[in-house]
Amino acid sequence: MSKVITFYSDKHKVGKTTSAFFISYFLNKMGKKVTAVDLDKQEALTTAFNSVENYQSKIKNITPMKIEAEEPLLNFLKNDDKSDVILIDTGSDMILNKAALAISDEVIIPILGFEGLRTVSPANISFTASRITERVKPKALIRFLPIAAAEHIPEEQKNINAYQRHHRETTISCYKEAIPDLFNFLADKQFASDVFRLAMTSEFGLNKFYERLTNEILQDS
């Protein structure tokens, strides 16, 4: 049975699509068959994969899929027997988002500190976690993905641990690193045209981060 991972946030431009793209790429590189489902009306994930047609050998086991309604999404998830992992990039349609969360084995949530420099407050984490735990199935893993300066990660981890102690029915984790230079990346790059080329550049800073994260996801499977 496929593992379903949904990338979700109430905020825009925090790295959902970037994370879905890179993790798709590294899962494929590690030999997994991946379906990358795009629920976003802006179609950023679909556009990214369509823009790299010259590199099909690099993504031969990734199947991009655009879905625009709840019924086709649920039918696909029910009938899929070819994917090892299904990654879902959410958008602004709350009905679609709720349907995706309800069937997810894992939810990855980019969390944004104030201007990317300060830790996310306990209240913010508690509010976000509470909303998600109401929508996911039992035993789903909620993984916060910090977008902040690295020195604030211990504080964010402390806040998440405090929430976890009072909500033991849900498994919550915070990735041990912050996404490096993501603000500059999102601001300076044309996503569809640049991201895949950069993904194949070994010295690109985001590569090592997402490769380590992908390994952790596979270990938690």
KOLKESE-835327 format. One record per residue: x, y, z of N, C-alpha, C, O, CB in turn; residue in three letters. Coordinates in pm, whole numbers, plus 50000, padded with zeros to 5 digits. Glycine has a CB too. Layout:
KOLKESE-835327
XYZXYZXYZXYZXYZALA;...
***
This chain:
KOLKESE-835327
500834988150000500005000050000500885012550000501895013150070499055000050121MET;500485022649921501265034849909501225042850039500225043150110500755043449793SER;502355049450069502395059150178501955072550122502445076850017503815060050242LYS;501035079350191500505092150146501055103250236500865103050357498955092250147VAL;501745112850174502325124150247501755136950188501855139450068503885124150238ILE;501145145050274500545157650230501345169450283501725169850400499075158550275THR;501595179050195502285191450231501225202250250500495205550157503345195650120PHE;501165207550371500045216450404500515228450486501395227150572498965208850481TYR;499925240050459500105251750543498985261550513498505262250400501495258350521SER;498575269250614497605279850592498245291750521497545300250466496995284350723ASP;499575292350523500295303650465500735300350323500855288750285501505307350552LYS;500965310850245501465309350109502945312550104503475319750190500685318550011HIS;503625307050003505045309949979505915306050099506815313450138505235324749948LYS;505625294450157506445289750269507235277150236507975272150321505565287050390VAL;507095271950114507915260550074507195247450056507855237050050508955258750172GLY;505855247350047505135234750027505535228249895505935216649890503625237050031LYS;505415235949786505705230549654507175227249638507535216849583505275240349545THR;508045236049688509475233349683509805220349753510565212149702510265244849746THR;509215218349871509475206049947508935193749876509605183449870508875207150087SER;507725194749822507145183449749507995179749629508205167949602505715186749704ALA;508495189749557509315187249438510615180349475510965170149416509605200349365PHE;511345185849572512645180149608512495166149666513295157249635513355189149708PHE;511495164049750511315150849811510895140649704511315129149709510265151349925ILE;510075144949608509765136149494511035131749423511235119949394508825143149394SER;511885141649397513125138849324514015129049401514535119549342513885151849299TYR;514185131149532515075122449607514455108749634515185098849640515465128949738PHE;513145107949649512515094749659512735086949530513045075049535511005096149687LEU;512585093549415512845087249287514305082749277514595071749230512505096849173ASN;515215091349322516635088149317516955076149405517895068649377517465100249361LYS;516165074249511516365062949602515595050549559515515040849633515975066849742MET;515015051049438514395039149382512915037649406512355027049377515055027449433GLY;512255047849459510825046949488510005052049369510405061449299510485054949615LYS;508855045849348507905050649248506995060849316506345057849416507075038649186LYS;506955072749260506285084049324505195089649234505395091349114507295095049359VAL;504035092549292503025100549225502965113849297502725114249418501625093449223THR;503165124849224503155138349281501855145049242501675149149127504385146749233ALA;500935146149338499595151349312499555166349341499945170749449498535143849398VAL;499085173949245499005188549255497545192549274496725190949183499615195349129ASP;497215197949394495865202649420495735217849409494655223349426495425198149558LEU;496845224349380496885239049380496405244449245496855239949140498315244049410ASP;495505254149249494995260049125496105267049046495995268348924493885270049157LYS;497145271349113498255277749043499145267748970499955271648885499085285749141GLN;499005254849001499675244048930501185245348931501845241948833499195243448788GLU;501755250149040503205252149044503955238949035504965238048966503615259449172ALA;503465228649104504155215849101504065209348963505055204148912503585206449207LEU;502885209748902502705204448767503615211748669504265205448585501235205648723THR;503655224948678504485233048589505965229548605506695228848507504275247948616THR;506385227348729507785224048754508175211248683509225210548619508045222848904ALA;507345200948695507675188248629507575189348478508365183248406506755177148679PHE;506605196948429506465198748284507635206348223507915205048104505175205948252ASN;508315214248305509395222648253510715215148240511705220748191509575234548343SER;510735202748284512005195348284511955183348190512495172748221512355190748426VAL;511295184948077511105173747986512425168647929512505157247883510195177847872GLU;513455176847932514765172247883515475163147981516535157547950515645184247853ASN;514895161448101515535153448205514685141548245514715137148360515825162048327TYR;513915136348151512975125748186513655113548247513065106748331512195121648064GLN;514885110648206515585099048262515835100748412515995090948485516915096948189SER;515865113348457516115116048599514865114648683514945113048805516685129948616LYS;513695115248620512445114648696511505103948639510285105448644511745128448695ILE;512095093348587511295083348516510295076248605509305070848555512205073248452LYS;510535075948736509605069348827508735079148905508145075649007510375060848924ASN;508655091648855507765101648914506625104348817506865107348700508525114848949ILE;505385103248865504215106048782503515118448837502855117648940503245093948779THR;503645129948769502895141848812501415140248778501075134348676503465154648745PRO;500545145448864499115144048842498405156448895498565160149011498575131248910MET;497625162848811496805174248852495395169448882494765163148798496785185248742LYS;494895172349003493545168349043492815180649095493365188449172493585157049152ILE;491555182349050490835194749080489575192749161488885202549189490495201548954GLU;489245180349200488025178049276488225166449374489125158149357486835175049181ALA;487365165949475487525156149581487315141749532488095132949567486545159049694GLU;486285139449451485985125749409487115119449328487485108049356484715125649327GLU;487675126349228488815120549156490015117849247490735108049229489245129749043PRO;490235126449346491335124349439491115111449518492025103149529491475136249535LEU;489925109849574489655098049655489655085349570490125074949615488305099449727LEU;489145086149448489155074549358490575070449324490895058549322488385077549230ASN;491435080249297492825076949267493495070149386494165059949371493605089549227PHE;493325075849504493975070349623493455056249654494205047849704493745079549743LEU;492205053849625491605040849651492125030249554492325018749592490095041649642LYS;492355034249430492665024449325494135023549288494535014349217491885027749204ASN;494945032849335496365032749296497075020249350496995017249469497065045449348ASP;497745013249262498515001549304499935001749245500624991649243497794988549262ASP;500345013549196501645014549131502645023049208503855021849186501475020248993LYS;502175031549298503065040849367503565035049497502825028349570502345054149394SER;504835037549527505345034749660504985046049756504645043849872506875032749657ASP;505055058349704504745070149783503905079749698504195081949581506035077149834VAL;502865085349759502055095749696502285108749773502015109349893500535091949692ILE;502775119049704502975132049765501885141449716501615142149596504395137749733LEU;501255148749809500155157749773500535172049810500785175049927498835153449843ILE;500555180649710500815194949731499475202149737498775203049636501725200849618ASP;499115207349854497805213549871497805227949819498845233949798497385213350019THR;496575233149800496405246949755495445254349845495505253149967495925247249611GLY;494545261949783493625270249861492235264249874491395269749945493515283749798SER;491965253049807490655246649812490555238349941491155227749952490405237549686ASP;489795243250039489745236750169489055223050165489385214350245489035245650268MET;488125221150075487475208050063488495197650017488565186750073486285208749964ILE;489275201249915490325192249868491385190049976491845178749997490985197849740LEU;491765200650043492775199450149492305190150260493075181650306493105213150207ASN;491075191550303490545182950410490515168350365490825159350444489145187450450LYS;490145166150239490115152350188491515146450187491705134750222489515151850045ALA;492505154450149493895149650147494395146650288495015136350312494805159850079ALA;494125155650381494575153650519493955141150580494605134050656494245165950604LEU;492705138650547491985127550608492555113850572492355104150645490545128050569ALA;493255113050460493775100050417495315099450425495925089950377493325097050274ILE;495925109550485497385110350487497995101950599497465101250710497835124850501SER;499115095550566499905088650668500845098350737501255096250852500695077050606ASP;501185109050667502085119250721501705132650663501345133750545503575115850691GLU;501785143050747501555156750702502815164750732503285164850846500295163050771VAL;503355171450631504525179850648504075194450642503475198850545505615176850539ILE;504385201850750503905215550764505085225050776505755225150880502965216950886ILE;505375233050674506385243450691505895253650793504765258450782506715250350556PRO;506715257050891506325266950992507245278950980508465277650969506385260851136ILE;506635290550983507335302850949507505311451074506525315651135506565310650841LEU;508755314051110509025323351219508885337651170508865340251049510435320951276GLY;508785346951262508635361051228509785365551139510945365651180508565369651355PHE;509455369351018510445373550918511545363150900512655366450857511065386850959GLU;511225350550932512195339950913513325340051014514305332750997512755340750777GLY;513235348151118514365349651209514045345151351514955341051424514805363951210LEU;512795345751392512455342351529511705329151534511145324551435511625353351593ARG;511725323251650511045310551665509525312151652508975322751680511385304451800THR;508885301651610507425301351606506915300151749507455292351828506905289551517VAL;505895307651782505415307951919504705295051956504165288351868504485319851940SER;504685291352086503925279552129502465280452090501855270352053504045277752279PRO;501885292352097500475294052062500235290851915499235284651880500015308252093ALA;501155295151830501035292551687501115277551658500315272151582502115300151609ASN;502095271051720502255256651701501035249251753500525240151688503515251651772ILE;500565253051871499395246551930498175248051841497435238551820499115252252069SER;497965260151789496815262751703496905254351576495935247951536496745277651667PHE;498085254351512498255246751388498095231851412497375225051338499635249651327THR;498755226751516498675212351545497245208151577496795197551534499595208751661ALA;496525216451652495145213051688494265212051565493455202851553494575223551785SER;494425221451474493625221251351493925208751268493005202651213493885233751269ARG;495195205051260495565193651177495125180551242494615171651173497075193551153ILE;495305179251373494965166551439493475163551431493075151951440495395166851585THR;492665173851415491235171551398490905165651262489825160151242490475184551418GLU;491825166751168491525163151029492245150650981491825144450883491875174450938ARG;493325146651048494085135151001493565122351064492865122651165495575136751030VAL;493915111051003493505098251059494365094751179495475099951193493575087250953LYS;493875085851265494665082051382496045076651342496185069951240493915071551465PRO;497045079651423498415075051406499145081751289500255077651253498425060151386LYS;498545091851230499265099351128500385107351194500235112151306498305108851049ALA;501505108551124502625116351174502515130651123502325132851003503975110051131LEU;502635140251213502675154351176504115159051192504665158751302501685162951262ILE;504715163251083506115167251086506215182251053505935186450941506965158750985ARG;506615190051153506855204251128508205206151062509195199651098506775212351260PHE;508235215250965509455217950889509835232550912509215241450853509265214750737LEU;510825235150995511115249051032511685257250916512575252650844512085249351147PRO;511165269250901511735279050808512135290850895511355300150914510715283150692ILE;513325290550946513795300751039515305299351050515895290050994513115299451179ALA;515915308351121517345307251144517625294751227516875291551319517895319851213ALA;518715287751194518995274851256519115275651408518785266051477520265269151199ALA;519575287151461519765288051605518455287651683518455285951805520525300551640GLU;517315289351612516035289151682515375275451683514325273651744515105299051619HIS;515985265651616515375252451610515195246151748514135240451773516215243251522ILE;516175246851839515935241051973514705246852041513985239652110517145243252061PRO;514465259752023513295265952086512005260952021511025258452090513375281252076GLU;512025259551888510845254351821510595239751862509455235651883511005255351667GLU;511675232051874511535218251919510965217752060510115209352089512895211051914GLN;511405226652147510885227452284509385230352283508625224152357511635238152364LYS;508975239652200507545243052192506715231252142505635228552194507335255052101ASN;507245224152042506515212651989506485201252091505455194552105507165207851857ILE;507585199052161507605188752265506585191752375505935182752427509005187552326ASN;506465204652410505485208552512504065205352466503245200752545505615223552544ALA;503785207852339502465204452287502265189252287501195184352321502285210152144TYR;503305181952247503195167452238502885161152372502125151452378504475161552183GLN;503445166452480503225160752614501755161252653501295152952731504055168252718ARG;501025170752599499615172152633498695166252526497475166552541499275186752654HIS;499275161052421498475155352313499165142552265499645141752152498315165552195HIS;499195132752350499935120452321499245111652217499835102052167500125112652447ARG;497995115052184497295106752086497795109151944497475101551853495795109552092GLU;498585119651925499105123051793500625123251795501225128251890498545136551746THR;501225117951691502695118151682503125130651607502805132651490503225105251610THR;503875139151677504315151751620505835152451630506405149051734503655163951692ILE;506475156651524507925158451529508285171551462507505177151384508655146651462SER;509475176351492510005188351428511345184551368512235179751439510125200351529CYS;511505186751238512775183151176513905191051240513745202851274512725185551024TYR;515035184551256516135190151337516885201451270517745207751332517105179151372LYS;516595204251145517275215051074516245225151023515065222051008518125209550958GLU;516725237150995515905246850924516255246350776517395243650740516125261250981ALA;515275249050691515545249250547516525260550518516215272050547514225250950465ILE;517675257650462518695268050442518325277650328518025273350217520045261750413PRO;518355290450358518225300850255516945299850173516925303750056519395300250163ASP;515885294550234514685292650153514055305850110513535306849999513665284450229LEU;514095315850196513515328750159514195334350035513535338849942513605338650274PHE;515535334050034516265339049918515955330749795515825336149685517785339049946ASN;515835317649814515545308749702514185312149639514075313549517515555294049748PHE;513165313549725511835316249673511755330149610511005332249515510795314949784LEU;512515339649663512455353249613513215354949482512825362849396512995362849717ALA;514315347549467515225350249357515065341049236515585344049128516615349149406ASP;514355329949252514305320149144512935319549078511905321349144514675306449197LYS;512935317148949511715313548879511545298548900512285290648841511765317348725GLN;510585294648982510525280949033510585270648921511455261848922509265279049113PHE;509675271548826509565260948727510815259548642511185248348605508375263448638ALA;511455270548610512585269948518513905266448587514815261148523512735283048448SER;514015269348718515305267948786515405256348883516505251148905515605280348858ASP;514295252348942514405243649059514985229949025515785224649102513045241949122VAL;514595224148911515085210648882516565210848846517325202048887514275204348769PHE;516965220848769518385222048736519205223148865520265217048877518635234348645ARG;518725230948960519425232449087519385219549168520335216349239518815243949168LEU;518285212249156518175199649231519245189749189519665181349269516795193449210ALA;519695190649065520715181449017522135186949034523095180848988520465178048872MET;522255198549099523565204549123523995200849265523405205649362523525220049104THR;524995192649277525325186749406525695196949511525475194749630526445177049390SER;526255208449468526685218349566525545227549610525745236049697527805226649509GLU;524375225949553523245234549590522805231349732522565219749766522065232649491PHE;522705241649816522495239649959521235231949996521245224150091522455252650026GLY;520135234149922518895227349956518975212349932518245204649995517745233149876LEU;519855208049843519945193749810520205185149932519465175649959521025191549709ASN;521255188250005521635179950119520555179950225520285169850289522955184750178LYS;519935191650243518845192450340517715182850303517275174750385518305206950349PHE;517245183650179516105175350140516475160650126515625151950145515515180450009TYR;517715157850093518135143750089518105137750228517645126450245519545142550028GLU;518585145050328518535140050467517095138650514516745128850580519295149550561ARG;516255148350480514855147650518514175135650454513395128650519514125160450480LEU;514455133150326513865121750256514275108650321513455099650337514265121750109THR;515535107450359515995095450430515245093550560514895082250596517505096150457ASN;514995104250632514265103250758512825098850734512275090850811514285116750832GLU;512215104050628510855099950594510795084950566509885078150612510335107850472ILE;511765079950490511785065650460512015057250586511445046450600512885062550356LEU;512835062050677513075054850802511835054050888511645044450963514205061350879GLN;510985064450878509755064750958508635056750895507565055350954509315078950978ASP;508845051450777507785044050707507515030650776506655023050732508165041550559SER;
***
